[in-house]
């Protein structure tokens, strides 16, 4: 197991925790942080499709977090 595999496992675990969290804002934070770990992991693998997927997921989660913060002061 390479050190970057550990990054992928950590990212997967963080996103999994985000799925279980009930608070919507917290969920988005978990998704963003987990996706950043998976983005770094996919960079080391040179998996360009997965890199694009993670960038889209980070952007979508960031936008959703922005909407939630704007909605509730």
N, C-alpha and C positions, 0 to 999 in steps of 0.2 A: 504494500500500500504506500503510495506516494503522499507527501505532505499536502498536496492540493486535493487529494481524495478526501482528506479530513475536512477541507473547506466545503466541499460538496455535501458531505454528510451533515455538517453543521447547518448549512443553508437549508437542506431538506428538513431537518429537525425544527428549525425556526419557523419555516412556512407551515409545517404540520401543527405547531403550537398555535400559530395564527388562525388556522382553521377552527381550532377548538375554543378560541377566545370569544367571549360573547359581546364585548364592547367593540363597536365598529371601528372607532379611531385606532384602538390598540391593534386590532386585526390588521389594519393597513400598515402600521409601523412594522409589525412582524413580517408582513409580505415584502415590504421594501428591503428590510435588512437581510432577510433570507435570500431574496433575489440578488442582492449585491454579492453575497457569498457564492451563489450559483453562477453569477456572471464571471467572477474571478476564476472559478473552477472551470467553466467552459472556455475561458480564454487560454488557460494552460493546456486544455485538450485541443485547442485550435478548431473547435466545433462552431463554425460561423452561424449556422442555423440556430443553435441554442443561444449564442450570444445575442442575436437579433431578438429572439423570443424573450430573453431576460430583460433586454432594454425596453421592449414593448410592455412587459409586465411591470417593470419599475415605473415607467411613465404612467400607465393606467392606475396603479396604486397611488402614486403621488398625486395625480389629478383627483382621484376619489377622496384622498385625505384632505386636499385643498378644498374640495366642495363641502366636506363634512365640517371643516373648521369655519368656513365662511357661513355655513347654514346655522351653526350653533356657536354663539359668541362665548 
